[in-house]
Amino acid sequence: MNIIECAGLGRRYRRIWALRDCTLAIPAGHVVALVGPNGSGKTTLLELVVGLRVPSAGRLSVLGGVAPGSIPALSRVAFVAQDAPLYRQLSVADTLRLAAHLNHRWDHQWARRRVAELAIPPSAKLGALSSGKQAQIAVTVALARRPELLILDEPLARLDPLARHEFLAAVLEAVATDGISVVFSSHVLAELDRVADYLVVLSEGHVQVAGETDTLVAGHRMLVGPTDHVDLLPAELPIISAQRADQQTRLLARCGGDPRPAAEAGFRAEPVGVEELVLAYLRHPDATALPGPSGATESREVPA
């Protein structure tokens, strides 16, 4: 089952496309990191998935064919926005009671137990809590609904390192215990290796790359070799980014993990990390040509 499936999906605000021609098929059972710069379409995509927006083009379904925002989807998809939308004047206990009345599926005992484990007084007003504690209450409300799909839009943005660690630990515990799927957008690239096993990179409203993290990393190599040997590399080799000097050039390439073409051209193939991979796609969203030494683009065309 695919938790998110879309084809040609787009959302336009007047004449500006926030998301365009988005095609994805994300299988269930993953923790998915949605990564991209501000304005790349991350929030728009997530709002479409949970039914807060309607598409301007294309089609979209969740949980194996369910329409976003429909009655079947509402009880199975939980959403936590960046600003943790909570009623700041309510106490923690009142928040849990309100959530119990508003949701068909609700595990009140689990929610109360988790609040106790967090050492948050039930009588405390939400507005008096730290950003980290507010985020923990928001994710507690979301998880107590026992969703199949949890959507998190920039949940780590306002949290300090300890609060980020505790928040992600709670999410990963739910993944391990209940087998839920999670999609979260984040700018905190350092957290990707630890929590995400599926990666989607968005830039300028388009999907740049998507797939299981291990597979994507294994399919890319940093090629390091003499600058005057660049032309000896196969012309069809997809080059994502380049760092060139007079003597040595470093090329991030999609090469399927096969180092032989690079070795034959005098280049050694080095493994890449998730952060290095993501930054390369964000810096070069087209990835259609080999950048020259001064940042200009040479005439050598490289297919994306």
N, C-alpha and C positions, 0 to 999 in steps of 0.2 A: 504494500500500500504506500502511496505517495502522500506525505502530509501536506505538501504544497505542489501543485501542478499548474503551470500557466503557459500560454503560447501567445506570442505577439502582444503581451499585456502592456498597456500604456495608460498613463493618467496625465491629463492636460489641465492646467490652470490658465484659463483664457487662451493666450497664444503660446504659452510656455509649457513644454513637456517636462514634467518632473521625473517621469519614468517612461521609457519608450522601447517597444519591441523586446520586452523581457520574456524569455523562454526558459523555464526551469522545471525540473522534476526531482524533488527532494524526497528520498525514501524515508519511511518511518524509522524510529529508533536511534536517531542521531542528535547530537548537540551541534547545532549549526551556528557558525559565526558569520554574520552579515557585516562586511567591512567596506568602508568607502569614506571619502572626505565629506565635509558638510555640503549639502546640495546635490549629493550623488543619487538620491532617490530612495535611501534606506527607509526613512520614516514613511514615505508614501507607499512603498511596497508593503510594509508591515500593517499600515492602516487599511490597505486593500485586503490583506489576508484576514484581518479580524472583522471586516465589514463596515469600518468607519467611513470608508470612501467607496465609490463605485468606479469601475474602470471607464476610461474614455475609449479604449480600444482593446481588442483581444479577449481572451477568456481566462478564467481563474477558478480553481476548486481547491478545497482542503479535505484532508482526512479521507482520501479515496473517492472523491467525487461530490462532496457536500458543498453547497453554495455558501460562500462567506457571509456571515451576518444572518443566516437563516436560523430558524428555531433549532434544528439538529446541531448546527455549529455552535450556537451560543452556549450550550451546556457542555461542550467538549473542548472549547478553546478558551484559554485564559490569557489576559493581556495586562502587562504592567508597563505604563508609559514612563518616560524619563523623569517627569516631575512627580511621580508617585501620587496620583490624584486621590487624596484622602480628605475627609472632613476634619480639618485641623481642630475644630472646636469640640469634637467628640472624644470621649475616652477610648482607650484600647478595647475595653470590654463592650462598650456601646458599638464600636466598629464591628466587632465580631458578631454581635447580635443582629445588627443591620444586614451584614453580609449573609447571615443565615436565612433571613427573611427574603432576600432578593435572589437567592440561588436555589435551583431545584436540587442540585447535588451539593452537599455541604457536610464536612466532617468537623463538627463543633468540638468534640473532645480532642481531636488532633490539634486543632488551632489553639485551644486553651493550653494544651500541654507544651506546644512549641513556644508560645509567649512566655510560659513559666521558665522554659529552658534558656530563653534569651534574657531572663532576669529583668523583664520589663513589667512594671506594676500595671495591673489591669485598670487601675483608676487614673493612670497618667493620661493627660491630654496629648493628642497626636502632635499638636503644634508646639508642644514643649519638648518633644523628643529630638535627638540629633538626626541629621540626614541619614546616617547609617541605620538607626533604629526605625525611622520611618520607612526606609526601603525594605527592612526586614518585615515590618508589618504588612506592607504591600504585597510582598511575595508570599507571606503566610496566607493572606486572604486568597491570593490566586491559587496556591497549591491546595488549600482546604476545599476548593471546588472539585478536586480530583479530576483535573483536565487530562485529555490525551495529548494536547498540544499547548505548550506555554510559549507565549511571545513576549519578549523583553526588549523594549526600545531604549537603548543607552542606559541600562540600569546602573552602570558603574560610574557615570559621569561625575556625580557629586560626592563620591565616597572616598574616604582615605584608604590607604593600603590594607589596614586591618579589616575595615568594614567591607571592602571588596572581597577579601578572602572569605569572610564569614558568609557573605551573600552567595558567592559562588559555591561554597560548600553546601549550603542549603539546597541549591538547585541540583547539584550533582547527586546529593542524597536522594532527592525525589526521582531522579533519572534511574538510579540504581534500585530503589525500592519499588517504584510504581511503573517503571518502564516508559515514562512519558518522553515525548520528543520536545526539544527546545530549540527555538530560533531566537538569537539575541544579536542586536547590533551593538557595536562597540568601537571606540577609538583606541582602547587599551590593548595594543597589539601583543604586549608581553604576556597577556593572559591566554592567548589563543592556543599555544602549545599545550597548556595544562588542561583546558576544559573542552575545546572544540575538536570534533573528529570529522567535521564537514565544513567546507569553506565556500562562501560566495562573495566575490569581490565586485562591487558596483562602482562605476565612475561615469559621471555625466549622464546619468539616467539609463545606462546600459550595463548588462552583465558582462564583465571582462573575463571571468573564469569561475568555474563552479565544479565541485566534486569532493570526494573524500580526501581529507587533508593528506594522509600518508601517500595516496596515489598521486596527488598533485605534486607533492614535494619530490617523490621518486621520479616523476616525469620531467623534472627540470634539473639542469646542471649549470654551474658557473664554469665557463670555459676560459682558461687563462693561458695565454701564449703570446708569441711575438706579434707585434703590430703589423709587420710587413707580411705576415702569413694569413691575415684575415681573409684575403681573397681566395685562399686555398680551401676554406670551409665550404661545404655543400651549399649551393645557391638556394636550395629549398629549405634550409634549416631555419626554423622560426626564431628570430632574435627578439627578445623582449626588451632588453636594455643593454647599454654598452658604456664602459668606462675606459677611455683610450688615453694612452700616453705615447711618448716617442718610441719607447722600447717594448712596452707590454700593454696588452688589451685584455680586459675582463668582460665577458659577454654572458649574460643570463639567457639561456636558450631552452626551448622545449625540445628535448631530444629523446624522450622515452626511456631515459636511463641507459642508453647505448652509447658508450664513450668512444667507440671505434672511429666514427667520422672525424671527431675532434683530434684524436691521437694521430690519425693519418695526416692531419694538417699541422701537427706540431703543438697542439693545445692539450693541456691536461684538464680533466673534468673533475670538479670539486662539488660535493653536495651543498645544497642550500637549505636555509631554515625557513620557517613559515613567515616570520617577519620580513626577511629579505625578499621572499617571493611576493608578498602582498605589496610592499613598497615599490617594487619594480613595476608591477601592473598599474599602480596608482600614478606613478611618475610618467609612464608611457602608455596611456590608455588605448592608443591605436596599435602600437607594436607592429607597424607595417614596414618600417625601414630601419636601416642601421645608422644610428647617430654618428656623426663625424667627430673628430678630435675636439673641435671648438663648440660642440653642441649643435652644429648644423647637421642636416640630414643628407647623407650621400645618396647617390643614384641607385645603389644596389637595393632592389626590392626584395623584401622578405615576407612570405605569406603569413598571415596571422593564424 
